[in-house]
Amino acid sequence: MKQVFHKFGAVSMAFLVLFTTMSFTVNMHYCGEMLVDYSFTQHVKTCGMDVQTSSESCDSSTTKDSCCNDKQLVVEGEDNLKLSFENLSLQQQTFVASFVYSYINLFQVVEEKNDSFSYYSPPYLIKDISVLHQTFLI
């Protein structure tokens, strides 16, 4: 159960980073108040009621206002994700350094070796007491 929770947390954090750094644009075409078309990837299709201006005489022709409207929604993602260690204050640097040092020391195995018996020789065995009393540890 713990591994499933860790995998779910890792995947959700990866998607969170992905969606916060992703930029996208939505193009929309309105005809009056009604949304005609929208697109995430390319230009939108128009409804065909756009005013066509002729390139022959731009001065003499009067242009009508079109009822159509194009809108573009731009969502910018976060670009500056890498924080440098130099931008931190002295207190923050001290905290990070002490945290890393204490965290690394949690996983070091400290072996305590008891060498007190190495300086003394074992007592001489006069009689084997376990054989004498017939008591054996199995």
PAGUTI-478978 format. One record per atom (N, C-alpha, C): chain; atom name; residue in one letter; residue number from 0; x, y, z. Coordinates in steps of 0.2 Angstrom, whole numbers. Atoms other than C-alpha are relative to their C-alpha. Example, Ala and Ser with C-alpha at 12.3 -4.5 7.8 and 13.67 -1.06 7.14 Angstrom:
# PAGUTI-478978
+----+----+----+-----+-------+-------+-------+
: ch : at : aa :   i :     u :     v :     w :
+----+----+----+-----+-------+-------+-------+
:  A :  N :  A :   0 :     4 :    -6 :     0 :
:  A : CA :  A :   0 :    62 :   -22 :    39 :
:  A :  C :  A :   0 :     4 :     6 :     0 :
:  A :  N :  S :   1 :    -4 :    -6 :    -1 :
:  A : CA :  S :   1 :    68 :    -5 :    36 :
:  A :  C :  S :   1 :    -4 :     5 :     3 :
+----+----+----+-----+-------+-------+-------+
This chain:
# PAGUTI-478978
+----+----+----+-----+-------+-------+-------+
: ch : at : aa :   i :     u :     v :     w :
+----+----+----+-----+-------+-------+-------+
:  A :  N :  M :   0 :     4 :    -6 :     0 :
:  A : CA :  M :   0 :     0 :     0 :     0 :
:  A :  C :  M :   0 :     4 :     6 :     0 :
:  A :  N :  K :   1 :    -4 :    -6 :     0 :
:  A : CA :  K :   1 :    14 :    12 :     4 :
:  A :  C :  K :   1 :     4 :     1 :    -7 :
:  A :  N :  Q :   2 :    -3 :    -1 :     7 :
:  A : CA :  Q :   2 :    22 :     9 :   -13 :
:  A :  C :  Q :   2 :    -4 :     3 :    -5 :
:  A :  N :  V :   3 :     5 :    -2 :     5 :
:  A : CA :  V :   3 :     6 :    12 :   -22 :
:  A :  C :  V :   3 :    -1 :     8 :     2 :
:  A :  N :  F :   4 :     0 :    -7 :    -2 :
:  A : CA :  F :   4 :     5 :    29 :   -12 :
:  A :  C :  F :   4 :     5 :     4 :    -3 :
:  A :  N :  H :   5 :    -6 :    -4 :     2 :
:  A : CA :  H :   5 :    22 :    34 :   -16 :
:  A :  C :  H :   5 :     0 :     0 :    -8 :
:  A :  N :  K :   6 :     0 :    -1 :     7 :
:  A : CA :  K :   6 :    20 :    30 :   -35 :
:  A :  C :  K :   6 :    -5 :     5 :    -2 :
:  A :  N :  F :   7 :     5 :    -5 :     1 :
:  A : CA :  F :   7 :     4 :    40 :   -35 :
:  A :  C :  F :   7 :     2 :     7 :     1 :
:  A :  N :  G :   8 :    -3 :    -6 :    -1 :
:  A : CA :  G :   8 :    12 :    54 :   -27 :
:  A :  C :  G :   8 :     5 :     3 :    -5 :
:  A :  N :  A :   9 :    -5 :    -2 :     5 :
:  A : CA :  A :   9 :    27 :    54 :   -39 :
:  A :  C :  A :   9 :    -3 :     2 :    -7 :
:  A :  N :  V :  10 :     4 :    -1 :     6 :
:  A : CA :  V :  10 :    15 :    53 :   -54 :
:  A :  C :  V :  10 :    -3 :     7 :     0 :
:  A :  N :  S :  11 :     4 :    -6 :    -1 :
:  A : CA :  S :  11 :     4 :    67 :   -47 :
:  A :  C :  S :  11 :     5 :     6 :     0 :
:  A :  N :  M :  12 :    -5 :    -5 :     0 :
:  A : CA :  M :  12 :    20 :    78 :   -44 :
:  A :  C :  M :  12 :     3 :     2 :    -7 :
:  A :  N :  A :  13 :    -2 :    -1 :     6 :
:  A : CA :  A :  13 :    26 :    75 :   -61 :
:  A :  C :  A :  13 :    -5 :     4 :    -5 :
:  A :  N :  F :  14 :     5 :    -4 :     4 :
:  A : CA :  F :  14 :    10 :    81 :   -69 :
:  A :  C :  F :  14 :    -1 :     7 :     2 :
:  A :  N :  L :  15 :     1 :    -7 :    -2 :
:  A : CA :  L :  15 :     9 :    96 :   -58 :
:  A :  C :  L :  15 :     6 :     4 :    -3 :
:  A :  N :  V :  16 :    -5 :    -3 :     3 :
:  A : CA :  V :  16 :    26 :   101 :   -64 :
:  A :  C :  V :  16 :    -1 :     1 :    -7 :
:  A :  N :  L :  17 :     1 :    -1 :     7 :
:  A : CA :  L :  17 :    22 :    98 :   -82 :
:  A :  C :  L :  17 :    -6 :     5 :    -1 :
:  A :  N :  F :  18 :     5 :    -5 :     1 :
:  A : CA :  F :  18 :     6 :   108 :   -81 :
:  A :  C :  F :  18 :     1 :     7 :     2 :
:  A :  N :  T :  19 :    -2 :    -7 :    -2 :
:  A : CA :  T :  19 :    13 :   123 :   -72 :
:  A :  C :  T :  19 :     5 :     3 :    -5 :
:  A :  N :  T :  20 :    -5 :    -2 :     5 :
:  A : CA :  T :  20 :    27 :   124 :   -85 :
:  A :  C :  T :  20 :    -2 :     1 :    -7 :
:  A :  N :  M :  21 :     2 :     0 :     7 :
:  A : CA :  M :  21 :    17 :   122 :  -100 :
:  A :  C :  M :  21 :    -4 :     6 :    -2 :
:  A :  N :  S :  22 :     4 :    -6 :     3 :
:  A : CA :  S :  22 :    11 :   137 :  -111 :
:  A :  C :  S :  22 :    -4 :    -3 :    -5 :
:  A :  N :  F :  23 :     4 :     2 :     5 :
:  A : CA :  F :  23 :    -3 :   136 :  -122 :
:  A :  C :  F :  23 :    -4 :     6 :    -2 :
:  A :  N :  T :  24 :     4 :    -5 :     3 :
:  A : CA :  T :  24 :   -14 :   147 :  -133 :
:  A :  C :  T :  24 :    -7 :    -3 :    -3 :
:  A :  N :  V :  25 :     7 :     2 :     3 :
:  A : CA :  V :  25 :   -33 :   146 :  -137 :
:  A :  C :  V :  25 :    -2 :     6 :    -4 :
:  A :  N :  N :  26 :     3 :    -5 :     5 :
:  A : CA :  N :  26 :   -39 :   155 :  -153 :
:  A :  C :  N :  26 :    -8 :    -1 :     0 :
:  A :  N :  M :  27 :     8 :     0 :     0 :
:  A : CA :  M :  27 :   -58 :   159 :  -153 :
:  A :  C :  M :  27 :    -2 :     5 :    -5 :
:  A :  N :  H :  28 :     3 :    -4 :     4 :
:  A : CA :  H :  28 :   -69 :   166 :  -166 :
:  A :  C :  H :  28 :    -7 :     1 :     2 :
:  A :  N :  Y :  29 :     7 :    -1 :    -2 :
:  A : CA :  Y :  29 :   -85 :   174 :  -161 :
:  A :  C :  Y :  29 :    -4 :     4 :    -6 :
:  A :  N :  C :  30 :     4 :    -3 :     5 :
:  A : CA :  C :  30 :   -99 :   179 :  -173 :
:  A :  C :  C :  30 :    -6 :     3 :     4 :
:  A :  N :  G :  31 :     5 :    -3 :    -5 :
:  A : CA :  G :  31 :  -109 :   192 :  -163 :
:  A :  C :  G :  31 :     2 :    -2 :     7 :
:  A :  N :  E :  32 :    -2 :     2 :    -7 :
:  A : CA :  E :  32 :  -110 :   185 :  -146 :
:  A :  C :  E :  32 :     1 :    -8 :     0 :
:  A :  N :  M :  33 :     0 :     8 :     0 :
:  A : CA :  M :  33 :  -110 :   166 :  -151 :
:  A :  C :  M :  33 :     7 :    -2 :    -2 :
:  A :  N :  L :  34 :    -6 :     3 :     1 :
:  A : CA :  L :  34 :   -94 :   156 :  -151 :
:  A :  C :  L :  34 :    -1 :    -5 :    -6 :
:  A :  N :  V :  35 :     1 :     4 :     6 :
:  A : CA :  V :  35 :   -92 :   149 :  -169 :
:  A :  C :  V :  35 :     6 :    -6 :     0 :
:  A :  N :  D :  36 :    -5 :     5 :     0 :
:  A : CA :  D :  36 :   -75 :   140 :  -167 :
:  A :  C :  D :  36 :     6 :     2 :     5 :
:  A :  N :  Y :  37 :    -6 :    -1 :    -4 :
:  A : CA :  Y :  37 :   -60 :   138 :  -156 :
:  A :  C :  Y :  37 :     5 :    -6 :    -2 :
:  A :  N :  S :  38 :    -6 :     4 :     2 :
:  A : CA :  S :  38 :   -43 :   130 :  -158 :
:  A :  C :  S :  38 :     6 :     0 :     5 :
:  A :  N :  F :  39 :    -6 :     0 :    -4 :
:  A : CA :  F :  39 :   -28 :   125 :  -148 :
:  A :  C :  F :  39 :     6 :     0 :    -4 :
:  A :  N :  T :  40 :    -6 :     1 :     4 :
:  A : CA :  T :  40 :   -16 :   122 :  -162 :
:  A :  C :  T :  40 :     1 :     5 :    -6 :
:  A :  N :  Q :  41 :    -1 :    -3 :     6 :
:  A : CA :  Q :  41 :   -20 :   132 :  -177 :
:  A :  C :  Q :  41 :    -5 :     6 :     0 :
:  A :  N :  H :  42 :     5 :    -5 :     1 :
:  A : CA :  H :  42 :   -30 :   147 :  -184 :
:  A :  C :  H :  42 :    -7 :    -3 :     0 :
:  A :  N :  V :  43 :     7 :     2 :    -1 :
:  A : CA :  V :  43 :   -49 :   146 :  -181 :
:  A :  C :  V :  43 :    -3 :     1 :    -7 :
:  A :  N :  K :  44 :     4 :    -1 :     6 :
:  A : CA :  K :  44 :   -61 :   144 :  -195 :
:  A :  C :  K :  44 :    -5 :     6 :     1 :
:  A :  N :  T :  45 :     5 :    -5 :     0 :
:  A : CA :  T :  45 :   -72 :   159 :  -199 :
:  A :  C :  T :  45 :    -7 :    -2 :    -2 :
:  A :  N :  C :  46 :     7 :     1 :     2 :
:  A : CA :  C :  46 :   -91 :   160 :  -201 :
:  A :  C :  C :  46 :    -1 :     2 :    -7 :
:  A :  N :  G :  47 :     1 :    -2 :     7 :
:  A : CA :  G :  47 :   -89 :   168 :  -218 :
:  A :  C :  G :  47 :    -3 :     7 :    -1 :
:  A :  N :  M :  48 :     3 :    -7 :     0 :
:  A : CA :  M :  48 :   -96 :   185 :  -213 :
:  A :  C :  M :  48 :     5 :     5 :     1 :
:  A :  N :  D :  49 :    -5 :    -5 :     0 :
:  A : CA :  D :  49 :   -80 :   194 :  -213 :
:  A :  C :  D :  49 :    -1 :     5 :    -5 :
:  A :  N :  V :  50 :     0 :    -6 :     5 :
:  A : CA :  V :  50 :   -79 :   211 :  -222 :
:  A :  C :  V :  50 :     6 :    -1 :    -4 :
:  A :  N :  Q :  51 :    -5 :     0 :     5 :
:  A : CA :  Q :  51 :   -69 :   209 :  -238 :
:  A :  C :  Q :  51 :     2 :     7 :    -2 :
:  A :  N :  T :  52 :    -2 :    -7 :     3 :
:  A : CA :  T :  52 :   -59 :   225 :  -242 :
:  A :  C :  T :  52 :     4 :    -1 :    -6 :
:  A :  N :  S :  53 :    -4 :     1 :     7 :
:  A : CA :  S :  53 :   -53 :   227 :  -260 :
:  A :  C :  S :  53 :     6 :     4 :     1 :
:  A :  N :  S :  54 :    -7 :    -4 :     0 :
:  A : CA :  S :  54 :   -35 :   232 :  -262 :
:  A :  C :  S :  54 :     0 :     5 :    -6 :
:  A :  N :  E :  55 :     0 :    -4 :     6 :
:  A : CA :  E :  55 :   -40 :   242 :  -278 :
:  A :  C :  E :  55 :     0 :     8 :     3 :
:  A :  N :  S :  56 :     0 :    -7 :    -2 :
:  A : CA :  S :  56 :   -45 :   258 :  -269 :
:  A :  C :  S :  56 :    -2 :     0 :     7 :
:  A :  N :  C :  57 :     1 :     0 :    -7 :
:  A : CA :  C :  57 :   -43 :   259 :  -251 :
:  A :  C :  C :  57 :    -3 :     6 :     3 :
:  A :  N :  D :  58 :     2 :    -6 :    -2 :
:  A : CA :  D :  58 :   -46 :   277 :  -250 :
:  A :  C :  D :  58 :    -7 :     2 :    -1 :
:  A :  N :  S :  59 :     7 :    -2 :     1 :
:  A : CA :  S :  59 :   -63 :   278 :  -258 :
:  A :  C :  S :  59 :    -5 :    -4 :     3 :
:  A :  N :  S :  60 :     5 :     5 :    -3 :
:  A : CA :  S :  60 :   -71 :   263 :  -251 :
:  A :  C :  S :  60 :    -1 :     1 :     7 :
:  A :  N :  T :  61 :     2 :    -1 :    -7 :
:  A : CA :  T :  61 :   -80 :   264 :  -235 :
:  A :  C :  T :  61 :     0 :    -8 :     3 :
:  A :  N :  T :  62 :     0 :     7 :    -3 :
:  A : CA :  T :  62 :   -77 :   249 :  -223 :
:  A :  C :  T :  62 :    -6 :    -1 :     5 :
:  A :  N :  K :  63 :     5 :     1 :    -5 :
:  A : CA :  K :  63 :   -91 :   242 :  -213 :
:  A :  C :  K :  63 :     3 :    -4 :     6 :
:  A :  N :  D :  64 :    -2 :     3 :    -6 :
:  A : CA :  D :  64 :   -89 :   236 :  -195 :
:  A :  C :  D :  64 :    -2 :    -7 :    -1 :
:  A :  N :  S :  65 :     2 :     7 :     1 :
:  A : CA :  S :  65 :   -89 :   217 :  -195 :
:  A :  C :  S :  65 :    -3 :    -2 :     7 :
:  A :  N :  C :  66 :     3 :     2 :    -6 :
:  A : CA :  C :  66 :  -100 :   208 :  -182 :
:  A :  C :  C :  66 :     5 :    -6 :     3 :
:  A :  N :  C :  67 :    -5 :     5 :    -2 :
:  A : CA :  C :  67 :   -86 :   195 :  -181 :
:  A :  C :  C :  67 :     6 :     2 :     4 :
:  A :  N :  N :  68 :    -5 :    -2 :    -4 :
:  A : CA :  N :  68 :   -73 :   195 :  -168 :
:  A :  C :  N :  68 :     5 :    -6 :     2 :
:  A :  N :  D :  69 :    -5 :     5 :    -2 :
:  A : CA :  D :  69 :   -57 :   185 :  -165 :
:  A :  C :  D :  69 :     4 :     2 :     6 :
:  A :  N :  K :  70 :    -3 :    -1 :    -6 :
:  A : CA :  K :  70 :   -50 :   183 :  -148 :
:  A :  C :  K :  70 :     5 :    -6 :     1 :
:  A :  N :  Q :  71 :    -5 :     5 :    -1 :
:  A : CA :  Q :  71 :   -34 :   174 :  -142 :
:  A :  C :  Q :  71 :     2 :     0 :     8 :
:  A :  N :  L :  72 :    -2 :     0 :    -7 :
:  A : CA :  L :  72 :   -31 :   168 :  -124 :
:  A :  C :  L :  72 :     7 :    -4 :     0 :
:  A :  N :  V :  73 :    -7 :     3 :    -1 :
:  A : CA :  V :  73 :   -13 :   165 :  -120 :
:  A :  C :  V :  73 :     2 :    -1 :     7 :
:  A :  N :  V :  74 :    -1 :     2 :    -7 :
:  A : CA :  V :  74 :    -8 :   156 :  -104 :
:  A :  C :  V :  74 :     8 :    -2 :     0 :
:  A :  N :  E :  75 :    -7 :     1 :     0 :
:  A : CA :  E :  75 :    11 :   157 :  -101 :
:  A :  C :  E :  75 :     2 :    -4 :     6 :
:  A :  N :  G :  76 :    -2 :     4 :    -5 :
:  A : CA :  G :  76 :    19 :   144 :   -91 :
:  A :  C :  G :  76 :     6 :     3 :     4 :
:  A :  N :  E :  77 :    -6 :    -2 :    -4 :
:  A : CA :  E :  77 :    33 :   146 :   -78 :
:  A :  C :  E :  77 :     6 :    -2 :    -3 :
:  A :  N :  D :  78 :    -6 :     2 :     3 :
:  A : CA :  D :  78 :    50 :   147 :   -86 :
:  A :  C :  D :  78 :     6 :     0 :     5 :
:  A :  N :  N :  79 :    -5 :    -1 :    -5 :
:  A : CA :  N :  79 :    61 :   151 :   -71 :
:  A :  C :  N :  79 :    -1 :    -5 :     5 :
:  A :  N :  L :  80 :     1 :     6 :    -5 :
:  A : CA :  L :  80 :    61 :   134 :   -62 :
:  A :  C :  L :  80 :     6 :    -1 :     4 :
:  A :  N :  K :  81 :    -6 :     1 :    -4 :
:  A : CA :  K :  81 :    79 :   133 :   -57 :
:  A :  C :  K :  81 :     2 :     5 :     4 :
:  A :  N :  L :  82 :    -2 :    -5 :    -5 :
:  A : CA :  L :  82 :    83 :   142 :   -41 :
:  A :  C :  L :  82 :     8 :    -1 :     1 :
:  A :  N :  S :  83 :    -7 :     1 :    -2 :
:  A : CA :  S :  83 :   102 :   145 :   -38 :
:  A :  C :  S :  83 :     1 :     1 :     7 :
:  A :  N :  F :  84 :    -2 :     0 :    -7 :
:  A : CA :  F :  84 :   110 :   143 :   -21 :
:  A :  C :  F :  84 :     2 :     7 :     2 :
:  A :  N :  E :  85 :    -2 :    -6 :    -2 :
:  A : CA :  E :  85 :   117 :   160 :   -22 :
:  A :  C :  E :  85 :    -5 :     5 :     1 :
:  A :  N :  N :  86 :     6 :    -5 :    -1 :
:  A : CA :  N :  86 :   100 :   169 :   -22 :
:  A :  C :  N :  86 :    -3 :    -1 :     7 :
:  A :  N :  L :  87 :     2 :     1 :    -6 :
:  A : CA :  L :  87 :    97 :   162 :    -5 :
:  A :  C :  L :  87 :     3 :     5 :     5 :
:  A :  N :  S :  88 :    -3 :    -4 :    -5 :
:  A : CA :  S :  88 :   100 :   172 :    11 :
:  A :  C :  S :  88 :     5 :    -4 :     4 :
:  A :  N :  L :  89 :    -4 :     4 :    -4 :
:  A : CA :  L :  89 :   113 :   167 :    23 :
:  A :  C :  L :  89 :    -3 :    -5 :     5 :
:  A :  N :  Q :  90 :     4 :     4 :    -4 :
:  A : CA :  Q :  90 :   100 :   160 :    35 :
:  A :  C :  Q :  90 :    -2 :    -6 :    -4 :
:  A :  N :  Q :  91 :     2 :     5 :     4 :
:  A : CA :  Q :  91 :    93 :   150 :    21 :
:  A :  C :  Q :  91 :     5 :    -5 :    -2 :
:  A :  N :  Q :  92 :    -6 :     5 :     1 :
:  A : CA :  Q :  92 :   110 :   143 :    16 :
:  A :  C :  Q :  92 :     2 :    -4 :     5 :
:  A :  N :  T :  93 :    -2 :     4 :    -6 :
:  A : CA :  T :  93 :   114 :   138 :    33 :
:  A :  C :  T :  93 :    -5 :    -5 :     2 :
:  A :  N :  F :  94 :     5 :     5 :    -1 :
:  A : CA :  F :  94 :    97 :   129 :    35 :
:  A :  C :  F :  94 :     1 :    -6 :    -5 :
:  A :  N :  V :  95 :     0 :     5 :     5 :
:  A : CA :  V :  95 :    99 :   120 :    19 :
:  A :  C :  V :  95 :     6 :    -5 :     1 :
:  A :  N :  A :  96 :    -6 :     4 :    -1 :
:  A : CA :  A :  96 :   117 :   115 :    23 :
:  A :  C :  A :  96 :    -1 :    -5 :     6 :
:  A :  N :  S :  97 :     1 :     4 :    -6 :
:  A : CA :  S :  97 :   113 :   109 :    40 :
:  A :  C :  S :  97 :    -5 :    -6 :    -1 :
:  A :  N :  F :  98 :     5 :     6 :     1 :
:  A : CA :  F :  98 :    97 :    99 :    34 :
:  A :  C :  F :  98 :     3 :    -5 :    -4 :
:  A :  N :  V :  99 :    -3 :     5 :     5 :
:  A : CA :  V :  99 :   107 :    90 :    20 :
:  A :  C :  V :  99 :     5 :    -4 :     4 :
:  A :  N :  Y : 100 :    -5 :     4 :    -4 :
:  A : CA :  Y : 100 :   121 :    86 :    33 :
:  A :  C :  Y : 100 :    -3 :    -5 :     4 :
:  A :  N :  S : 101 :     3 :     4 :    -5 :
:  A : CA :  S : 101 :   109 :    79 :    46 :
:  A :  C :  S : 101 :    -4 :    -6 :    -4 :
:  A :  N :  Y : 102 :     4 :     5 :     4 :
:  A : CA :  Y : 102 :    99 :    70 :    32 :
:  A :  C :  Y : 102 :     5 :    -6 :    -2 :
:  A :  N :  I : 103 :    -4 :     5 :     2 :
:  A : CA :  I : 103 :   114 :    61 :    25 :
:  A :  C :  I : 103 :     3 :    -4 :     6 :
:  A :  N :  N : 104 :    -2 :     4 :    -5 :
:  A : CA :  N : 104 :   120 :    56 :    42 :
:  A :  C :  N : 104 :    -5 :    -5 :     3 :
:  A :  N :  L : 105 :     5 :     5 :    -2 :
:  A : CA :  L : 105 :   103 :    47 :    45 :
:  A :  C :  L : 105 :     2 :    -7 :    -3 :
:  A :  N :  F : 106 :     0 :     7 :     3 :
:  A : CA :  F : 106 :   108 :    33 :    33 :
:  A :  C :  F : 106 :     7 :    -3 :     0 :
:  A :  N :  Q : 107 :    -6 :     3 :    -1 :
:  A : CA :  Q : 107 :   126 :    30 :    38 :
:  A :  C :  Q : 107 :     0 :    -5 :     6 :
:  A :  N :  V : 108 :     0 :     5 :    -4 :
:  A : CA :  V : 108 :   128 :    14 :    47 :
:  A :  C :  V : 108 :     6 :     0 :     5 :
:  A :  N :  V : 109 :    -5 :    -1 :    -5 :
:  A : CA :  V : 109 :   138 :    16 :    63 :
:  A :  C :  V : 109 :     1 :    -7 :     4 :
:  A :  N :  E : 110 :    -1 :     7 :    -3 :
:  A : CA :  E : 110 :   146 :    -1 :    69 :
:  A :  C :  E : 110 :     4 :     1 :     6 :
:  A :  N :  E : 111 :    -3 :    -1 :    -7 :
:  A : CA :  E : 111 :   150 :    -2 :    87 :
:  A :  C :  E : 111 :     4 :    -7 :     1 :
:  A :  N :  K : 112 :    -4 :     6 :    -1 :
:  A : CA :  K : 112 :   164 :   -15 :    89 :
:  A :  C :  K : 112 :     2 :    -1 :     7 :
:  A :  N :  N : 113 :    -2 :     1 :    -7 :
:  A : CA :  N : 113 :   166 :   -22 :   106 :
:  A :  C :  N : 113 :     6 :    -5 :     0 :
:  A :  N :  D : 114 :    -6 :     3 :     0 :
:  A : CA :  D : 114 :   184 :   -27 :   108 :
:  A :  C :  D : 114 :     3 :    -1 :     7 :
:  A :  N :  S : 115 :    -2 :     1 :    -7 :
:  A : CA :  S : 115 :   184 :   -29 :   127 :
:  A :  C :  S : 115 :     3 :    -7 :     2 :
:  A :  N :  F : 116 :    -3 :     7 :    -2 :
:  A : CA :  F : 116 :   187 :   -48 :   127 :
:  A :  C :  F : 116 :     6 :    -1 :    -4 :
:  A :  N :  S : 117 :    -6 :     2 :     3 :
:  A : CA :  S : 117 :   201 :   -47 :   115 :
:  A :  C :  S : 117 :     7 :     0 :     4 :
:  A :  N :  Y : 118 :    -6 :    -1 :    -4 :
:  A : CA :  Y : 118 :   213 :   -42 :   128 :
:  A :  C :  Y : 118 :     1 :    -6 :     6 :
:  A :  N :  Y : 119 :     0 :     6 :    -5 :
:  A : CA :  Y : 119 :   209 :   -57 :   140 :
:  A :  C :  Y : 119 :    -1 :    -7 :    -3 :
:  A :  N :  S : 120 :     1 :     7 :     2 :
:  A : CA :  S : 120 :   211 :   -75 :   137 :
:  A :  C :  S : 120 :    -5 :    -4 :     4 :
:  A :  N :  P : 121 :     5 :     4 :    -4 :
:  A : CA :  P : 121 :   197 :   -87 :   141 :
:  A :  C :  P : 121 :     2 :    -4 :     5 :
:  A :  N :  P : 122 :    -2 :     4 :    -6 :
:  A : CA :  P : 122 :   197 :   -97 :   157 :
:  A :  C :  P : 122 :     2 :    -7 :    -2 :
:  A :  N :  Y : 123 :    -1 :     7 :     2 :
:  A : CA :  Y : 123 :   204 :  -114 :   156 :
:  A :  C :  Y : 123 :    -6 :    -5 :     2 :
:  A :  N :  L : 124 :     6 :     5 :     0 :
:  A : CA :  L : 124 :   191 :  -128 :   154 :
:  A :  C :  L : 124 :     3 :    -6 :     4 :
:  A :  N :  I : 125 :    -2 :     5 :    -4 :
:  A : CA :  I : 125 :   194 :  -140 :   168 :
:  A :  C :  I : 125 :    -5 :    -6 :    -1 :
:  A :  N :  K : 126 :     6 :     5 :     1 :
:  A : CA :  K : 126 :   177 :  -150 :   166 :
:  A :  C :  K : 126 :    -5 :     3 :    -5 :
:  A :  N :  D : 127 :     5 :    -2 :     4 :
:  A : CA :  D : 127 :   165 :  -148 :   152 :
:  A :  C :  D : 127 :    -7 :     0 :     4 :
:  A :  N :  I : 128 :     6 :     0 :    -5 :
:  A : CA :  I : 128 :   149 :  -143 :   163 :
:  A :  C :  I : 128 :    -6 :    -2 :    -4 :
:  A :  N :  S : 129 :     6 :     2 :     4 :
:  A : CA :  S : 129 :   137 :  -145 :   149 :
:  A :  C :  S : 129 :     0 :    -8 :    -2 :
:  A :  N :  V : 130 :    -1 :     7 :     1 :
:  A : CA :  V : 130 :   143 :  -163 :   145 :
:  A :  C :  V : 130 :    -1 :    -4 :     7 :
:  A :  N :  L : 131 :     0 :     3 :    -7 :
:  A : CA :  L : 131 :   144 :  -167 :   164 :
:  A :  C :  L : 131 :    -7 :     0 :     2 :
:  A :  N :  H : 132 :     7 :     0 :    -2 :
:  A : CA :  H : 132 :   126 :  -162 :   167 :
:  A :  C :  H : 132 :    -5 :    -2 :    -5 :
:  A :  N :  Q : 133 :     4 :     2 :     6 :
:  A : CA :  Q : 133 :   120 :  -167 :   150 :
:  A :  C :  Q : 133 :    -6 :     5 :    -2 :
:  A :  N :  T : 134 :     4 :    -5 :     2 :
:  A : CA :  T : 134 :   112 :  -150 :   146 :
:  A :  C :  T : 134 :     3 :     3 :    -6 :
:  A :  N :  F : 135 :    -2 :    -3 :     6 :
:  A : CA :  F : 135 :   113 :  -145 :   128 :
:  A :  C :  F : 135 :    -5 :     5 :    -3 :
:  A :  N :  L : 136 :     5 :    -5 :     3 :
:  A : CA :  L : 136 :   106 :  -130 :   119 :
:  A :  C :  L : 136 :    -1 :    -2 :    -7 :
:  A :  N :  I : 137 :     1 :     2 :     7 :
:  A : CA :  I : 137 :    98 :  -134 :   103 :
:  A :  C :  I : 137 :    -2 :     6 :    -4 :
+----+----+----+-----+-------+-------+-------+
